Amino acid sequence: MKDSLIAALGPVLSVVKTIDPSDPGAKAKLDAALPLSSLSELAALVRKGVAEGWLAERGDLPVKWGRVSKTDHPATTPLSIDCVSMTGPGPGHEHPQGEIDLCFAVDGEPTFDGNAPGWTVYAPGSWHVPSVSGGQMDILYFLPGGAIRFGPREG
């Protein structure tokens, strides 16, 4: 089942792989190349996967999560991809090489870290407690090099 999602992500990955999370214009580039309105079929597939339990198969709300692919998958390299379904805060973490997120509204009028559904980009070295408020979101996390460090902010 996850292979069907990875195949559907092909056009998205062809753009996301070109994005440098340290570029202040990264979000605008993603919005222009892949507007949220053009990704409704992908959103439906992600929602189906979460509902059927083959995506975000670990945990319980407010945070359910699961790995879609590691960095060594031929279609996703050099990114790892995780799927998270959220209605509240998740664990704090640092993005050593940045993070690119694609957020789909599921219920209510949710925001992710105060941002509307769509793309969010975090620069290398950034840290946050990811949080959804106002409803539920399904989120795809694209991690360059699979790099993430959970725990309190260092330094």
N, C-alpha and C positions, 0 to 999 in steps of 0.2 A: 504493500500500500504506500509506504513512504517513497518507493521508487516512482509511483505515479505523480506524487507531489514534486519530486525532484525534476521529473520530465516537464511538468507544467511550469516549473520555475525557470526553465531555460532562457526565455526572453528577459526575465528579471535579472538572472545571474549575469547575462551578457553585459548589462549596464552596471550592476552593483560591483562587479569585479574591476571596473574602471574607475570607481570612486575612491578618492583619497579622503579618509575621515578627518584629516588635519586641514583640509580645504574649507575655509569659511563658507564657500558657495556650494558645498556638497549637497545640502538639502535642496537647494533651488535646482540643481542639475537633476536630481532624482525626480523632483516634482514635475519638471519639464519633460523628461524622457519617459517617465512612468507615472502619470497622474493616477491618483487613487481611483478615479472614476473609470479608468481602463482596466482595473484589476478585480472586477466583480466576480469573474469566474474563479480566480485564484482564491479570493476571500471565501467563496462558497465551498471550495475543496478543502481549505483549512478548517472551516467550521464543521464540515462533514467528518473530517479526521478526528477533531477534538470530540465531537458528539459520539462517534463510534468507538473511541478509545484507542485508536492507533496513532494519534498525535497527542502531545501533552498528556501522556499516559501515567505520569507520576504525580503524586501529591493530590491535594484537594483544594478547592477554592478557599481562600482568595488567590492562591497561586498553584496552578497545575503546570507541569513542564515535561519536556522530553526532547531528546536529540533527534534531529532529522537526518543530519549527516556530519561526519567528521571531516577534517581537512584533507584526508587522503582519498575521498570519493572523487573519481575522475571528472564528474560533472560540476563539482562544487569547489574543488581546490582553487585557491588557497584559503577558502572560507570554511568555517564550520557553521552549521545552521541549527538553531534550537527553535522550538515552538513553545510558547507560554500562553496560557489563558489566565487572565487576571481580573479580579474585582477589588483589589487592595494593594498594599505594599508587598514587595518581595525582598529578598536579601540584598544588602548593600554589596557593591562590587566595583572593581576598577577595570578599566578598559586599556590594557597596556598598548594595544595597537589600534584602538578605536572600536566603535560599534555602530552598526547601521541597522535600524529597526523599521519594519513595516507593520503598522498597527491597523487592525480592522475592528470597527465597532461591531459588537454582538448584541448588546442590550443597553437601553438608556441613551445617555449622551456622554459617553466616557471620554476622558482625557488621559493621556499617558505623560506623566511628569508635567502636567499642565498643557500639553500639546494635543491638538485635535487629531483624529485618526489620519493616517498617512505616514509619511516618512519622518523619522528623527535620526539625527546623526550626532554621535559623541566623539570628540577628538581623542587621540591617543593620550593616555595618562589621566583621563577624566574618571570621576568616581561619582556614583549616585546610589540612592535607594529607589529602585524602579517602583513606580506606584501608579495604579489606575484608580481614578475616582469618577463617580457619576454613572457607573454602569459596568459593563464587562467588555473586555477586548481580547482578541486573539492576536498574538504578536509573533512575527518571525524575526529572530535575532541573527544577523549575519556578523560573524566575528572573524576579522582578518587573523590568519594564523591560528584560529581557535583560542586566542589569548583572552583569558578572563581570570581575575583574582578576586575571590569572595572574601569578605571580612571587612573590618573597619579600615577606614582610610589611613594609609601610612604617611608619615612625614608631617 
